[in-house]
Amino acid sequence: MKDGIEGIAFDLDGTLYPNYRLNVKLVPFILKEMRLLSAFGKARTIIRREQKTESFTGYSNFYEHQAEITANLLSVPPDSLKERIDRLIYKGWEPLFKKIKLFKGAKETLNALQQSGYKLGLLSDFPPETKLENLGISDGWDAILCSEHCGALKPHPLSFIELAKAMNLSCEKIMYVGNSRSYDVAGAAGAGMKTALIKSPLTPNTGKNMQKPDFSFHSYRQLYKYMID
C-alpha cells in the first residue's frame, strides 16, 4: 500500500461529482428560497467561527443550534425552522442526486481501491446516506459519517477523528480526498491525515497560507495511479 496508508476517505459534494451539476438543478430552489438559503449559509459561517475557540468540544445539539442562529438572522421564531431546514434543504435536495453523474472514473476507482485492500470511508458536511444511494455508490464503504452528526462542521478535526475511529485506523494511516483546501485539506491535515485534493478549472485560487495537500489530481485515473500503480 502507498506510504503506509491503509484507508482512503472521501468528501462527497464536489469531490465524487462536480458541484456545478447540483448547482444547476438547485436554481429553482435558490430563486424561491434565497432568503432562507442566505441565512442558512451565514449561520454555518457563524458556527465555524464558534468552533475556533479553544474550549470548543462539539455541539450535542448541532441541528437545534443551527436552526436557532438561522432563525435569529431571519427574525422568525425558531420552533418550526429546524423542521423547515430539514424538509427543504437536507431532505429536499436528496432526490436531485438520482440525476447527477459522478466524475468520470470515480466509481471504478472506488471499486479498485477496495479490491486493492484499502478501507474506504466517507465524511460529508451534509447527511450522505440517501445521496450515496441515489448516486449508485452506497455499497463498499467501511464507514460513512456526517460531520453535523459528530457535532462540528469541517474543518474542525472532531469529525475526522471520529471517522478514523469508525474505520478502525489511526489518522496517520488515512488519506482524505476532498475538493476544498480550507475545509477538507485543512481539517484532515489538522487531524493528522494525509490529504489529496481534486482540482478542476473551476477550483478557486487560494491564498499562500492555505494548507497544501500531499497530492493533487484532476482525474480519478490520476488518483488510481497514485494509490495503486
N, C-alpha and C positions, 0 to 999 in steps of 0.2 A: 504493500500500500504506500501511497505517496507521503513521504516525510513523517511517518508515524501517525498519520491521520486514519482514524478508524470509522468516523462518521461524517456525513455531509448533510448539512441542514440548509433549508431554503426559506427565504421570504416568499410570499405568494404574489401580491399585487405589484405589477411592473417587473417582476423577476421571472415568473413562469409564463407570463403573457405580457404583451405590450400594453402600457397604460392607455394609450390612445384608443384601443379597441373597446375599452369600457367607457371612456370619456364620451365617445361619440354616442353611445347608447344612453348615456345619462343626460343628454341635452334637454329632453322634455322635462325631466325631474328638476334639473338645475333651474330652468326657466320658471317652473311652478313653485319650487320651494327654495328660492335663492336666499331668502331671509333666514330660514332655518339652517340651511347648509353653511352660510357665512358664520352664524353664531356657533354652530357645532365645531367648525374649524378653529374659531377663536378660543373656544373652551378647551380644546385639546392643546392649543399653544399655551394656555394658562396652566394646564395640568403638567405639561413638560417643564415649565418654569418651576412649579412647585416641587417636582421630582429632583431638582438640583440641590435642594437643601441637604445638609449633612445628616439631619435627623430622619430623613425620609426612609421608610422601610416597606412601603407598598400600601395601597388602599384596600381595605377589607370590603369596601362598598363602592367600587370604581364606577359602576353604571349610575348609581344614585348621585354620586358626587359630580359626575359629568353632566347629568341632567340638571342638577341644581345650578351649576355655573352657566349652562346654556340658557336656562330659564331666567336667570338674573340679567343676562345680556339682552334677552328678548323682552324683559319686563313683563313676564307672564308667570302665573302660578306654576310651581314645579311638579305638582301632583301627577298630571297626565303626560308630562313631556317625556319622561323615560319611556313610556309605552309608545308614544308617537315616534321617538327616535328609533326604537326597536322595530316598529312596524314599517316605517318609511325608508330608513337607511340600512339598518342591519339586515332585516329580512326582505325589505323591498327591493334591494339590489340583487339578491341572490339568484332569482330566475334569469337575469340577464346573462349569466355565465354559461347557460346552455348554448348560447350562440357565439361565444367568444373562442377564438382559436389560440392555442398555445404558441409560444415561439417555436419556430421550425427546429425539430430535433430534440425538443425538451423532454417529451415523453419517452423517446427512445434512450436518451441519456440517463434518465432516472432508472429505467429498467436495467441498463448496462451497469450502472454504478452499483445497484443492488446485487446483480449477478456476480459482480467482482468482489463481493464481500463487505462492501460498505454498509453501515447502518444509515438509514435515511430519516431525517427529521424535518419538521416544518414549523415555523413560528411566524405568525402574522399578527398585525395590529388590529385586524378585524376578524371575527369568528370565521374560520376557514372550512369547517367540515362540509357544509352544504355546497360551498363554492367548488371544492375539490370533486364532489360527486357530479356536479353539473359540468365540470371541465373534463370528466372522464379519467381522473387520476387519483381516485380515493384509496386505491389499494397499494400495498407495498411499503407503507410508512411504519417506522418503528415508534415514532412519537409525533403527535400533532398538537400544537399548543397555540393559544391565543393570548397575546400579551395582556389584554384587558382582564382576562380571567386570572392572570397571575398577579394583577394589582398594579401594573405600571406599564406605560407606553414605552416603546423604543425611543431613545437609545439607552434608557436606564438598563443596567445589566441584570436586573432581577429576573426578567423573563428568559434571558439567555441562559442563566444559571439553572433555572427550572427546566429548561429544555434539555440541558446536559444531564440532569438527574433522570429525566424521563427516558433518555436514550441510554442510560446506564454507562455513560462515558464521562471522563474528565473533560473540561472545556478545552484543554490543550490538544485533545485528540479529535476535535471537531473543526471542520471547515464550514463557515457560514457564508452562503451565497445570497447576495441582495442587489438591489439597484440604487440604493441611496447611501452615499458616503456618510451623511450626517446621522442617519438613523440605523442602518444595517451594519455598515462597516465600523462606525464608531462604537455602537452598542456591543457588537460581538467581540471586537478587539478589547473593549473595556472589561469584558468577562473573561478574557484570556483565550479566545478562539482565534484560529486562522481565519482569514477573510478573502472572499472573491467578489468582484464587482462586475455585473453585466452592464455594458455600456452600449449606447446607441447614438446616432447623430442628434437625437433629441435630448440626450443627457445634458443637463445644465452644467456649465463650468462652475467649479467650486474653488474656494479660497485656498491659499497656500497652507493655512493652518489646519485644514481638514484632514482627518485620519486617512492615510493611504492604505489601500488593500494590498494583500500579499500577492494577489493575481487579478488581472483584469481581462475580460474577454468580450467579444462581440457576438459570438455564435456558440450554441451549445456543443457544436463539434469541437471547438477550441477547449471548452471545459472538459469534455470527454478525453481529449488527447492529453491534457494536463494531468488529469487524475488517474488515467489508466495506461496510456502508452508509455 
